[in-house]
Amino acid sequence: MASSSRNNKKYDVFVSFRGEDTRDNFSSHLYSALSRQNIQTFIDDQLNRGDEISESLVNAIEASAISVIVFSEGYASSRWCLDELVKILECKKEYAQIVIPVFYRVDPSDVRNQTGSFGNSFSKFEERFKENSKKLQTWRNALKEAATLSGFPSQNIRLESKLINEIANHILKRLLDQVFRPNDNKNQL
């Protein structure tokens, strides 16, 4: 579907997730569901992790019409994930990229307010990054912004397969809307 997407994006969807939490279950099943619908999806399951978000990952985010953020318990413990999130939200502002959060076994208010596992992660970061409070604040603001977007809380749908199908169908609808009504889709979920 990517070739027919608005602005001829290379990917229809970029999926941001914490590999340790969801690589072998939710994220891989979501990728499969999107692939079955011929949705070109970039999922970072093979890249080595470093301190900085790689240029190829930045390019993949920019080259995607939609970004899906799978917030899970360990998401905020990863600098890499938080840097991806910041880049995704920059693309939302600069290119009107559609951003769809999925709250996988986490409460959206924990993401928004950095409580629960998200608060624990930030407590650790505050110790490690005392001299870089600007970066911490950027991550906090990104989590808060993303958590205010309409998305898919997993606790609302008991069956994971049903949740994944709903997300995939929603994404397909959004992509088709871009193709058939390109001017009606700015700043919508």
Phi and psi in degrees as a GROMACS rama.xvg file:
@    title "Ramachandran Plot"
@    xaxis  label "Phi"
@    yaxis  label "Psi"
@TYPE xy
-55.8816  -37.3295  ALA-2
-65.6692  -23.1616  SER-3
-99.6986  -2.67319  SER-4
-68.485  153.972  SER-5
-56.7638  142.172  ARG-6
64.4283  14.1988  ASN-7
47.0426  53.0765  ASN-8
-66.5847  147.416  LYS-9
-68.7675  -37.7941  LYS-10
-120.371  147.035  TYR-11
-77.0113  -41.0946  ASP-12
-137.873  138.54  VAL-13
-112.761  130.794  PHE-14
-110.112  120.337  VAL-15
-102.098  126.14  SER-16
-155.054  161.072  PHE-17
-90.8905  109.758  ARG-18
-53.6284  -43.8849  GLY-19
-61.0492  -29.2665  GLU-20
-86.2631  -42.2848  ASP-21
-132.966  0.460849  THR-22
-56.7929  -46.1065  ARG-23
-90.3379  4.83191  ASP-24
-136.362  -96.7031  ASN-25
-54.9644  -52.0051  PHE-26
-64.6097  -39.5976  SER-27
-68.4832  -35.7054  SER-28
-69.4871  -37.3825  HIS-29
-63.7847  -45.037  LEU-30
-57.2384  -44.4171  TYR-31
-63.206  -42.7545  SER-32
-63.78  -40.7419  ALA-33
-67.3209  -41.2211  LEU-34
-62.3491  -39.0755  SER-35
-61.5537  -25.6037  ARG-36
-96.248  15.0336  GLN-37
59.0515  34.6274  ASN-38
-94.8596  117.479  ILE-39
-69.8377  114.549  GLN-40
-123.56  131.776  THR-41
-97.4113  121.004  PHE-42
-129.178  124.798  ILE-43
-87.4921  85.6337  ASP-44
-114.624  0.179295  ASP-45
-122.443  -14.8744  GLN-46
-71.845  143.432  LEU-47
-75.1833  144.422  ASN-48
-88.82  138.354  ARG-49
-133.279  -170.072  GLY-50
-75.5231  -31.1144  ASP-51
-112.509  148.133  GLU-52
-66.3229  131.576  ILE-53
-73.5593  155.48  SER-54
-62.1326  -37.2424  GLU-55
-64.8203  -33.6633  SER-56
-71.4688  -41.824  LEU-57
-58.351  -44.7586  VAL-58
-62.6849  -39.6868  ASN-59
-65.5419  -40.308  ALA-60
-62.5235  -48.1248  ILE-61
-64.4466  -28.5531  GLU-62
-90.1827  14.3052  ALA-63
-113.059  141.712  SER-64
-76.7253  -32.8861  ALA-65
-133.586  140.912  ILE-66
-116.496  133.554  SER-67
-109.719  125.958  VAL-68
-108.276  116.329  ILE-69
-95.5163  95.0544  VAL-70
-76.7512  124.74  PHE-71
-132.417  176.211  SER-72
-55.1595  -38.5858  GLU-73
-96.3421  3.93711  GLY-74
-54.7061  -48.7294  TYR-75
-76.0585  -3.96254  ALA-76
-86.1116  -3.53216  SER-77
-108.61  116.847  SER-78
-58.2673  -38.7707  ARG-79
-58.7393  -49.7599  TRP-80
-61.0817  -42.2473  CYS-81
-65.9519  -38.0219  LEU-82
-66.4951  -39.0192  ASP-83
-59.0007  -45.7473  GLU-84
-58.1116  -45.2437  LEU-85
-59.5545  -45.2346  VAL-86
-63.8459  -41.595  LYS-87
-59.6426  -45.1064  ILE-88
-69.4617  -30.0229  LEU-89
-63.0832  -41.9584  GLU-90
-67.6503  -31.9863  CYS-91
-61.7382  -44.2306  LYS-92
-72.1008  -46.2904  LYS-93
-78.4962  -37.5429  GLU-94
-120.135  8.25167  TYR-95
56.861  34.4456  ALA-96
-63.9957  139.101  GLN-97
-79.0134  133.117  ILE-98
-121.928  126.223  VAL-99
-122.997  109.912  ILE-100
-84.3655  143.492  PRO-101
-120.329  126.2  VAL-102
-101.942  89.7075  PHE-103
-87.1133  102.679  TYR-104
58.8515  27.9141  ARG-105
-134.393  152.198  VAL-106
-84.4156  131.672  ASP-107
-53.9737  -32.8942  PRO-108
-68.333  -29.0981  SER-109
-66.8244  -36.7716  ASP-110
-68.3051  -49.7743  VAL-111
-61.6995  -42.6696  ARG-112
-100.278  1.46003  ASN-113
51.0776  56.4036  GLN-114
-115.194  175.845  THR-115
62.1269  -139.416  GLY-116
-63.0311  -29.3401  SER-117
-69.7489  -38.3394  PHE-118
-66.8644  -40.1863  GLY-119
-61.5577  -42.153  ASN-120
-62.2967  -42.0692  SER-121
-70.4288  -30.2407  PHE-122
-61.244  -41.7408  SER-123
-67.7244  -41.0637  LYS-124
-64.2652  -37.5426  PHE-125
-60.742  -34.8108  GLU-126
-68.9923  -44.7231  GLU-127
-76.5414  -28.2297  ARG-128
-118.693  41.9236  PHE-129
-54.7945  -38.6405  LYS-130
-82.26  -6.44199  GLU-131
-123.169  59.0248  ASN-132
-67.6248  -24.206  SER-133
-64.3804  -42.8626  LYS-134
-64.1337  -44.0835  LYS-135
-58.1089  -43.3541  LEU-136
-67.1216  -36.8425  GLN-137
-60.8838  -44.3694  THR-138
-64.4705  -43.5521  TRP-139
-59.6408  -46.543  ARG-140
-62.7771  -38.5859  ASN-141
-65.3452  -43.9348  ALA-142
-61.6015  -43.6338  LEU-143
-62.2753  -46.1651  LYS-144
-63.0486  -47.2434  GLU-145
-64.3022  -36.0106  ALA-146
-72.8079  -14.7489  ALA-147
-87.3236  -10.4317  THR-148
-75.7271  147.562  LEU-149
-66.8134  132.341  SER-150
-151.392  -150.327  GLY-151
-125.468  98.2615  PHE-152
-79.1359  126.627  PRO-153
-65.8626  -25.9209  SER-154
-68.9945  -16.0701  GLN-155
-80.0501  -17.5585  ASN-156
-129.467  113.581  ILE-157
-67.557  -44.0287  ARG-158
-84.8552  123.057  LEU-159
-60.8829  -38.3824  GLU-160
-63.0777  -37.0512  SER-161
-67.5506  -42.0951  LYS-162
-59.561  -47.0903  LEU-163
-62.0725  -43.0592  ILE-164
-63.4947  -39.9937  ASN-165
-63.2567  -42.0463  GLU-166
-64.058  -47.8004  ILE-167
-61.2049  -42.379  ALA-168
-66.6577  -38.3321  ASN-169
-63.15  -43.2368  HIS-170
-63.9379  -44.7036  ILE-171
-58.895  -44.2404  LEU-172
-61.025  -43.352  LYS-173
-64.033  -39.5664  ARG-174
-66.5479  -41.9993  LEU-175
-65.3523  -37.6873  LEU-176
-59.842  -38.9527  ASP-177
-64.8259  -36.6727  GLN-178
-72.4105  -45.6199  VAL-179
-93.5385  -19.6002  PHE-180
-140.077  65.3311  ARG-181
-61.9492  -25.311  PRO-182
-91.7354  -8.5264  ASN-183
-92.5095  0.522918  ASP-184
-108.496  4.16348  ASN-185
-67.6211  131.004  LYS-186
61.4575  27.2241  ASN-187
-103.567  159.544  GLN-188
